[in-house]
Amino acid sequence: MRNIELLEQKLNYHFKDRRLLTHALTHKSLKKSYNNERLEFLGDAVWDLIVGEFLFHKFKNNAEGDLSKLRAALVNEKSFTKLAEFLNLGEHILMSVAEENNGGRAKPSILSDALEALIGAVYLEAGFLRAKSIALRLIEENFPRIDAKNLIKDYKTKLQEITQAKFAQTPEYELLRAFGPDHQKSFEIVLKIEGKERARATAKSKKEAQQLAAKLTLEKLGEL
């Protein structure tokens, strides 16, 4: 791992168990007897709880549906990639030469998973409160304006309004495939208008993939 002390400085946390840190930063492509998938599974749950509790106290008058949308806007691959890039996490991930040559150090899926694994590792070693303080500091430094207007971009609704006006049609979203292990499913969605494919997108939930497909379509239509 390169300059791991720099990562710990940015994280504001020093791991006592160096093996735990190594596990958190080991991608499956390295084909070791261990990798970061189990820690990523744990970290995913820890992030959900941290952000859920944070939003519950910050937005005291918001309904459950609004809070769920806000959490989804923060707990996703795109947001986690931004936090991972802030930590320069890509340069510290242990991966195969083939994966590195394939751009693995900049892949959103790999960066996002490593960030989840890292918080999962902090949680195991130091507990929830320390993981929470690190996660919230990262969020507040990278998302200074946390509110519905700045975080929730409902591309599906915007696209529907535009397509109804332009084509007298509503978009169709078709699930092409679901793949990956049960704890790390990915979903590929195709978006069609008037029966013609306009965009494809893949994400960790059907809703997120639909939003990404809608965003891509809006960009193609010159509406973003």
GUNU-12266 format. One line per field, with one value per residue: residue in one letter; residue number from 1; x, y, z of N, C-alpha, C, CB in turn. Coordinates in steps of 0.001 Angstrom, whole numbers. Atoms other than C-alpha are relative to their C-alpha. Glycine has a CB too. Example, Ala and Ser with C-alpha at 12.3 -4.5 7.8 and 13.67 -1.06 7.14 Angstrom:
residues 2
res	A  S
n	1  2
nX	890  -820
nY	-1190  -1190
nZ	0  -60
caX	12300  13670
caY	-4500  -1060
caZ	7800  7140
cX	900  -770
cY	1200  1090
cZ	0  730
cbX	-992  414
cbY	27  462
cbZ	1246  -1415
//
This chain:
residues 224
res	M  R  N  I  E  L  L  E  Q  K  L  N  Y  H  F  K  D  R  R  L  L  T  H  A  L  T  H  K  S  L  K  K  S  Y  N  N  E  R  L  E  F  L  G  D  A  V  W  D  L  I  V  G  E  F  L  F  H  K  F  K  N  N  A  E  G  D  L  S  K  L  R  A  A  L  V  N  E  K  S  F  T  K  L  A  E  F  L  N  L  G  E  H  I  L  M  S  V  A  E  E  N  N  G  G  R  A  K  P  S  I  L  S  D  A  L  E  A  L  I  G  A  V  Y  L  E  A  G  F  L  R  A  K  S  I  A  L  R  L  I  E  E  N  F  P  R  I  D  A  K  N  L  I  K  D  Y  K  T  K  L  Q  E  I  T  Q  A  K  F  A  Q  T  P  E  Y  E  L  L  R  A  F  G  P  D  H  Q  K  S  F  E  I  V  L  K  I  E  G  K  E  R  A  R  A  T  A  K  S  K  K  E  A  Q  Q  L  A  A  K  L  T  L  E  K  L  G  E  L
n	1  2  3  4  5  6  7  8  9  10  11  12  13  14  15  16  17  18  19  20  21  22  23  24  25  26  27  28  29  30  31  32  33  34  35  36  37  38  39  40  41  42  43  44  45  46  47  48  49  50  51  52  53  54  55  56  57  58  59  60  61  62  63  64  65  66  67  68  69  70  71  72  73  74  75  76  77  78  79  80  81  82  83  84  85  86  87  88  89  90  91  92  93  94  95  96  97  98  99  100  101  102  103  104  105  106  107  108  109  110  111  112  113  114  115  116  117  118  119  120  121  122  123  124  125  126  127  128  129  130  131  132  133  134  135  136  137  138  139  140  141  142  143  144  145  146  147  148  149  150  151  152  153  154  155  156  157  158  159  160  161  162  163  164  165  166  167  168  169  170  171  172  173  174  175  176  177  178  179  180  181  182  183  184  185  186  187  188  189  190  191  192  193  194  195  196  197  198  199  200  201  202  203  204  205  206  207  208  209  210  211  212  213  214  215  216  217  218  219  220  221  222  223  224
nX	843  -824  183  1228  112  746  1414  442  83  1229  1110  -105  93  -1141  390  -875  -72  -355  613  1376  -120  -378  1210  930  -516  -357  1035  90  -812  -1335  132  -557  956  901  189  787  1436  737  -25  872  1359  214  -75  1230  998  -437  296  1451  403  -593  678  1397  88  -363  1124  1129  -154  -192  1268  955  1389  167  655  -861  -324  -1023  -1254  -505  -582  -1244  -1007  -379  -836  -1315  -526  25  -1321  -518  -434  -1133  -1163  -486  -701  -1214  -953  -483  -1007  -970  62  -370  -1436  -344  679  -819  733  -853  -569  995  1063  -589  -165  1348  551  661  -182  951  1351  916  431  -1105  -210  1140  -78  -1135  388  894  -822  -844  838  296  -1194  -57  1082  -421  -1126  179  1392  908  -156  -1171  351  961  -681  -787  919  701  -957  -182  1216  150  -1055  213  1366  252  1410  795  1446  696  -213  -1344  -350  966  246  936  -91  1130  1158  -287  45  1395  675  -485  439  1439  205  -603  361  1271  -360  -783  -1125  116  -1227  -6  -1137  -681  -596  -485  -1167  -844  426  1218  -246  -593  693  30  1157  -157  1294  49  1078  516  1057  628  -521  -1402  -937  -656  -1145  -145  -743  -156  -201  217  1435  763  378  -1178  -287  1012  -351  -1178  446  766  -970  -689  948  157  -1214  81  1052  -420  835  -788
nY	-1200  -1191  -1118  287  -992  -1142  371  -43  -1414  -552  669  -366  1236  904  1381  800  1293  -308  1010  -439  -1025  682  673  -1022  -593  1055  301  1439  351  420  1452  447  783  -988  -1254  -957  129  151  -1298  -882  366  -588  -1454  -465  -113  -1061  -1269  -204  -414  -1312  -1036  -12  -696  -1396  -671  20  -1129  -1263  -399  466  -99  681  1300  1163  57  -1017  446  1118  -572  -664  1033  614  -957  -18  1358  611  147  -1288  -765  683  -211  -1355  51  798  -836  -977  703  618  1405  853  323  898  1288  1102  672  668  -849  -68  -931  -1343  -405  -205  -1207  359  -962  -1105  535  -347  1164  426  -1059  -6  1188  -149  -959  712  943  -770  -382  1250  347  -925  419  1211  -243  -1114  -170  -804  -1445  -457  104  -1078  -1301  -45  -44  -1287  -1034  134  -481  -1444  -679  188  -409  -1083  -388  1224  -230  682  -691  236  1414  840  -381  993  -35  738  -884  -1019  620  318  -1253  -409  946  -160  -1214  116  1210  532  1335  67  937  1373  481  1467  638  927  1089  -210  864  -187  731  -519  -1188  -1043  82  -1137  73  -722  -489  -690  -979  -119  -975  406  1314  -82  -118  -1309  50  1132  -369  1069  -510  997  175  -278  -1418  -806  237  -742  -1417  -216  101  -1219  -1098  149  -364  -1456  -590  194  -890  -1379  -585  -177
nZ	0  180  -930  -746  -1075  544  -52  -1400  -378  577  -678  -1416  -785  157  -280  -840  675  1385  860  257  1034  1241  495  490  1232  949  991  296  1175  -435  -206  -1270  -787  -589  749  -807  233  -1263  -673  785  -418  -1323  112  628  -1065  -911  676  -27  -1343  -289  777  -417  -1291  257  663  -945  -937  724  629  -1002  453  1283  -31  265  1422  286  -615  805  1216  -379  -281  1273  717  -637  -94  1328  600  448  -1172  -620  868  -280  -1283  211  739  -970  -800  916  -388  1124  53  -1106  142  496  1071  975  1044  1078  -407  -9  1399  527  -616  -1255  -1091  168  220  -1088  -779  -859  -991  -907  -856  -913  -1037  -921  -758  -920  -1149  -693  -776  -1142  -914  -713  -908  -943  -400  820  -162  739  1416  250  38  1245  1140  57  393  1447  663  -169  758  1436  337  -961  -25  -39  -25  1093  1274  510  48  697  1388  514  1456  583  84  1005  1320  313  375  1316  1037  190  792  1333  737  -508  -485  -1238  179  -494  -624  73  -666  898  -775  -1362  -88  -1175  -1207  -626  -813  836  1282  914  884  1250  476  1284  74  1360  297  1262  352  394  -1115  -116  -919  -919  -1211  -994  -1357  -1047  -203  1218  7  333  1417  761  -81  845  1396  285  88  1279  1063  -48  586  1447  517  -210  -1042  -1231
caX	0  1315  1801  -804  -1  -1384  -4661  -4863  -4143  -6967  -9207  -8093  -7778  -4809  -5499  -4051  -4820  -2944  -4382  -7877  -6823  -5194  -8402  -10436  -8225  -7818  -9861  -11046  -9015  -5850  -7136  -5895  -7512  -9244  -10669  -12820  -16235  -17276  -16156  -17962  -21157  -20777  -19786  -22855  -25071  -22994  -23262  -27035  -27393  -25017  -26684  -30178  -29604  -27950  -30891  -33445  -32036  -31193  -34611  -36991  -40128  -39533  -41657  -40220  -40397  -38344  -35746  -35466  -34811  -32185  -30444  -30516  -28913  -26017  -25656  -24925  -22052  -21724  -21527  -19189  -16926  -16678  -15687  -13189  -11598  -11326  -9310  -7260  -8410  -7775  -3997  -4121  -6311  -4530  -5591  -4279  -2092  -4793  -7438  -5112  -4335  -8087  -8515  -9478  -8093  -10656  -13653  -16619  -17703  -14249  -13814  -17308  -16880  -13486  -14928  -17701  -15138  -12951  -15801  -16733  -13167  -13211  -16514  -15065  -11938  -13180  -16973  -19947  -19253  -15771  -17030  -19842  -17530  -15314  -18217  -20051  -16903  -16358  -19953  -19962  -16653  -17794  -21499  -21650  -25291  -27332  -30947  -33562  -32963  -29237  -29223  -32406  -32448  -35536  -34514  -37362  -40045  -38358  -37960  -41583  -42784  -40611  -41533  -45226  -44931  -42690  -43828  -47141  -45425  -44048  -40652  -40519  -37953  -37050  -34865  -32315  -30509  -29664  -26223  -23669  -23790  -26883  -25247  -23928  -26541  -26329  -29196  -29028  -31935  -32801  -34919  -37175  -39300  -41733  -40294  -36786  -33864  -32524  -30156  -28831  -27584  -26354  -26520  -26923  -30697  -33372  -34434  -30911  -30389  -33655  -32578  -29208  -30888  -33261  -30324  -28483  -31603  -32091  -28486  -29046  -32187  -30257  -32376  -29569
caY	0  3418  6060  4449  7004  9719  7832  7482  11192  12094  9592  10937  7379  5051  1333  -776  -3985  -3557  -6809  -5353  -2348  -4618  -6656  -3468  -2371  -5731  -6119  -9584  -9421  -10027  -13580  -13770  -15944  -12745  -9573  -6618  -8015  -9052  -5729  -3941  -5814  -4670  -1132  -758  -1376  968  3782  3285  3632  6608  8591  7549  8752  11954  12830  11859  14499  17117  17149  16881  17765  15679  12623  9127  9296  12498  11069  7930  10016  12064  8944  7401  10587  10237  6469  5469  4668  8188  9846  7209  7581  11303  10585  7922  10346  12935  10335  9383  5885  4501  4644  2517  -342  -3653  -5161  -7285  -5814  -6641  -4754  -1792  -1710  -1772  1483  -199  2540  4975  2643  3960  448  -415  2956  2847  -707  115  3110  949  -1674  985  2263  -1328  -1898  1219  60  -3360  -1950  1233  999  2851  6302  6514  5265  7799  10740  9855  9281  12481  14567  13208  13936  17465  18346  17049  17918  21310  21903  18927  19538  18167  20809  20114  16350  14971  15195  13403  12863  10392  12968  15626  13236  12141  15742  16398  13223  13741  17232  16265  12762  12298  9259  8232  6487  2725  1181  -2448  -4587  -6303  -8263  -8554  -9913  -10327  -11973  -11523  -8915  -6932  -7125  -4852  -4033  -3053  -986  46  3157  3322  6087  5217  1710  2921  2457  5803  4815  2017  2260  -61  560  -1204  -729  -656  2854  4233  2600  4140  7578  7221  6116  9081  11448  10071  10502  14084  14837  13350  15457  18572  19105  19136
caZ	0  -939  1761  3988  6691  4388  4147  7920  8327  5964  7700  11102  12347  12935  12693  15477  13608  10337  8980  9280  7218  4646  4343  3868  995  -785  -3973  -4969  -8202  -6165  -5512  -1945  704  1844  269  1319  338  3872  5334  2499  3451  7072  6139  3939  6972  9147  6587  6386  10144  10453  7681  8738  12312  11087  8820  11486  13851  11201  9505  12442  10469  7345  6601  6225  2448  2321  4702  2599  -518  1279  2545  -924  -2269  190  479  -3100  -5397  -6775  -3340  -1939  -4968  -4255  -640  -1748  -4205  -1415  543  -2541  -1706  -5183  -4836  -1674  -2908  -3424  -6750  -9580  -12286  -14827  -12840  -12360  -16091  -16709  -14777  -11531  -9299  -10701  -11031  -9015  -7983  -6591  -4855  -3366  -2065  -557  1282  2741  3757  5377  7568  8345  9532  11716  13207  14074  15683  17358  17520  16129  17574  16035  12682  12911  13633  10655  8268  9214  8911  5407  4464  5865  4169  789  903  2634  1679  2773  1873  -490  -3154  -3436  -2917  -4423  -8183  -9431  -13040  -13627  -12869  -14983  -17912  -17688  -17836  -20899  -22777  -22163  -23635  -26581  -27458  -25628  -24099  -20746  -20515  -20072  -17734  -18384  -16151  -18376  -15707  -12031  -11258  -8498  -5044  -2900  -665  -3638  -6390  -9404  -11741  -15395  -16702  -20250  -20809  -23866  -25351  -28114  -28040  -28856  -26494  -25237  -22441  -20265  -16704  -13966  -10215  -6890  -6844  -9523  -8504  -8724  -12129  -13358  -12140  -13894  -17132  -16916  -16326  -19374  -21490  -20327  -21282  -24745  -25141  -24140  -21046  -18463
cX	877  -337  -1262  -198  -778  -1496  -524  -92  -1287  -1231  -100  -213  1203  -425  1039  222  262  -592  -1430  -6  346  -1205  -954  413  377  -1175  50  876  1391  50  793  -1036  -1009  -161  -955  -1503  -802  -32  -870  -1459  -333  -36  -1234  -1087  351  -284  -1496  -459  528  -769  -1470  -201  285  -1182  -1220  67  90  -1321  -1168  -1444  -257  -629  984  420  1087  1361  620  665  1329  1102  483  921  1413  650  -161  1408  620  539  1223  1266  609  793  1313  1061  585  1121  1159  71  487  1453  416  -610  950  -816  983  537  -1011  -1107  518  157  -1336  -671  -667  108  -958  -1434  -905  -396  1084  260  -1106  56  1129  -325  -917  802  844  -789  -419  1161  150  -1040  428  1069  -325  -1457  -774  283  1209  -259  -940  704  804  -919  -678  949  242  -1199  -85  1057  -257  -1406  -423  -1463  -853  -1465  -601  319  1345  335  -931  -258  -874  -41  -1186  -1217  203  -99  -1439  -766  388  -520  -1511  -287  497  -544  -1378  192  668  1124  -333  1353  -65  1251  614  588  331  1158  823  -513  -1161  226  511  -602  171  -1137  249  -1379  156  -1219  -426  -1061  -514  585  1453  889  688  1229  -14  809  12  282  -343  -1462  -706  -320  1181  358  -992  313  1202  -365  -774  937  728  -903  -220  1197  -25  -1032  349  -785  730  1197
cY	1249  1079  -159  988  1233  -270  104  1437  633  -569  446  -1222  -877  -1408  -689  -1370  256  -1013  402  1063  -628  -697  1017  547  -1036  -337  -1486  -425  -498  -1504  -501  -884  905  1152  869  -173  -129  1326  1016  -244  637  1523  603  229  1125  1372  303  532  1398  1106  86  762  1489  774  73  1201  1338  525  -510  -6  -728  -1375  -1102  -69  981  -421  -1142  505  681  -1015  -651  908  65  -1377  -672  21  1339  819  -630  147  1375  17  -771  806  1081  -601  -536  -1505  -933  -420  -986  -1386  -1028  -772  -641  1003  179  996  1424  531  284  1217  -221  1026  1194  -493  345  -1194  -441  1031  1  -1177  119  978  -664  -960  713  414  -1239  -422  900  -403  -1226  296  1028  267  1005  1496  527  -65  1132  1350  147  175  1364  1138  -37  554  1520  778  -55  370  1105  438  -1248  366  -633  634  -355  -1474  -830  551  -1080  82  -704  904  1057  -573  -305  1237  416  -927  71  1213  -176  -1162  -554  -1445  126  -1013  -1384  -426  -1529  -541  -1026  -1179  470  -969  331  -796  692  1285  1179  -58  1288  -223  850  307  607  912  144  1097  -328  -1314  -26  171  1354  -29  -1303  464  -1182  630  -1100  -161  338  1493  883  -160  748  1491  313  -50  1244  1192  -42  431  1498  698  -115  920  1472  717  159  913
cZ	0  1025  850  1142  -476  19  1425  494  -527  685  1452  888  -310  404  873  -635  -1482  -974  -368  -1097  -1345  -626  -627  -1356  -1062  -913  -373  -1178  380  281  1202  702  696  -998  808  -136  1292  767  -735  356  1349  -86  -632  1051  974  -609  35  1351  327  -702  383  1305  -170  -595  913  940  -730  -571  851  -494  -1319  181  -380  -1453  -391  559  -798  -1278  296  280  -1291  -805  571  20  -1362  -592  -387  1178  654  -841  251  1308  -129  -737  906  852  -846  231  -1110  2  1076  -144  -609  -1029  -973  -1020  -1130  332  6  -1427  -676  633  1335  1106  -95  -190  1182  864  972  1101  1048  968  1021  1126  1024  871  1047  1240  787  886  1224  1043  816  1039  1081  395  -846  89  -771  -1504  -400  -126  -1289  -1194  -120  -367  -1505  -760  62  -774  -1499  -471  972  91  -107  168  -1242  -1350  -607  -176  -872  -1390  -614  -1519  -658  -187  -1072  -1407  -407  -451  -1424  -1097  -234  -878  -1433  -826  356  481  1365  -209  550  555  61  667  -948  756  1404  187  1235  1179  684  778  -828  -1407  -803  -981  -1240  -575  -1397  -5  -1461  -70  -1394  -513  -391  1231  -26  900  783  1200  961  1357  1006  393  -1304  -102  -414  -1474  -886  -11  -903  -1479  -406  -165  -1349  -1163  -44  -635  -1528  -634  162  1074  1325  -290
cbX	-953  -175  -62  29  1406  458  -208  958  1222  -61  165  -1022  -1327  1219  -194  -591  -1318  1514  6  -657  1062  1122  -710  -100  1199  463  177  -1440  129  418  453  406  735  544  -561  360  -268  642  1438  221  -150  1101  1205  -479  -122  1507  495  -728  500  1478  140  -508  985  1213  -365  -6  1248  1023  -99  100  -380  1347  -1211  -712  -1229  -416  -240  -1142  -970  -221  -572  -1244  -634  -115  -729  -1002  -86  -1096  -1136  -323  -396  -1182  -892  -326  -682  -1156  -651  1400  -1420  -301  822  -442  -1272  471  -930  -773  1321  -605  -550  1368  745  -853  -970  549  1434  406  47  -1239  -373  1276  72  -1303  200  1243  -698  -1095  902  570  -1254  -320  1252  -235  -1301  517  1206  577  -54  -1426  134  1234  -649  -1045  926  847  -1059  -675  1328  226  -1249  71  1354  279  -995  835  -334  470  -339  -1510  -99  997  7  -1314  1344  -1412  1303  -371  -268  1388  839  -687  356  1528  395  -715  710  1483  1029  -1105  941  -903  1263  -475  192  -81  -437  1093  1263  -1142  857  82  1162  -580  994  1546  -1487  1367  -1283  853  -589  -48  446  -585  527  173  -785  218  1041  -982  -16  686  -626  1147  -870  796  -527  -1305  -514  1198  -42  -1400  309  1076  -871  -1021  1023  458  -1336  -179  1267  -335  -1314  -113  -1224  487
cbY	6  550  1315  -1430  415  310  -1425  -806  770  -282  -1521  1099  -760  478  -780  -147  -833  45  -1376  553  1036  -1019  -765  1138  849  -1256  887  -375  1203  780  -741  1219  -860  518  -264  1406  -1193  -1110  519  -214  -1540  -450  391  -1010  -1328  -143  -38  -1308  -1010  35  -274  -1420  -615  71  -729  -1315  -197  -187  -555  858  1450  -131  -16  -1289  265  1365  -441  -974  998  887  -1072  -334  1378  530  -818  741  -887  786  106  -1480  -146  1002  -647  -1280  644  486  -1147  632  -364  694  1262  603  144  -935  994  -1124  -603  -1388  -367  -15  -1077  -1245  615  -1264  500  859  -1536  632  -1160  -222  1368  -33  -1256  473  1228  -769  -792  1246  784  -1104  101  1470  -316  -1036  464  1249  419  -264  351  -844  -1364  56  165  -1285  -1099  297  -177  -1465  -625  363  -618  -1425  -1222  1184  995  -936  1527  21  1508  625  -557  -98  182  209  -641  -1198  666  596  -1283  -623  1131  24  -1428  139  1185  -151  -1054  65  -728  -397  543  -976  620  -486  -673  719  -535  -223  126  1468  -143  -1035  -323  -156  -289  177  463  -813  1046  -1013  1378  -1345  1501  1097  -553  1164  -1126  1020  1206  -1226  1255  -989  1272  362  892  -832  422  -398  -1507  -240  396  -1046  -1253  276  -79  -1458  -715  474  -692  -1448  -285  754  -843  -1385
cbZ	1226  -1409  -772  547  498  -1432  -543  896  -530  -1503  -73  353  -301  852  -1307  1416  211  -157  696  1298  390  264  1148  997  317  747  -1267  -289  -921  1252  -1242  899  1035  1387  -1465  -386  -878  875  107  -1512  84  974  -793  -1056  756  321  -1455  -319  1040  -426  -1502  150  1017  -948  -1301  817  866  -1134  -1465  1226  -150  -711  -944  384  -816  594  1454  -347  -639  1227  950  -819  40  1413  1123  -935  -1215  -733  1015  206  -1485  74  1075  -786  -1225  899  751  179  389  -1271  135  1303  -872  1167  -740  -710  -542  -259  1391  717  -773  234  -912  489  8  -1190  -209  -567  -931  -835  -686  -790  -852  -765  -629  -780  -942  -705  -473  -1002  -877  -463  -798  -983  -790  -596  1422  409  1479  369  -302  1124  1226  -166  131  1342  756  -375  645  1472  312  -361  61  -362  -1148  1146  72  240  190  915  1381  792  -805  599  -458  890  1351  227  -18  1213  1005  -16  389  1357  655  135  244  -1100  -1008  1233  689  -1130  1432  -1470  1343  -769  -693  1086  -1257  365  982  915  1095  -59  219  -747  730  -1008  988  -1191  596  -479  91  -1058  -1094  -987  -44  530  968  -700  683  -403  253  1213  1174  -26  1391  885  -314  588  1463  308  -205  1125  1169  -192  201  1449  566  -320  703  -1269  201  560
//
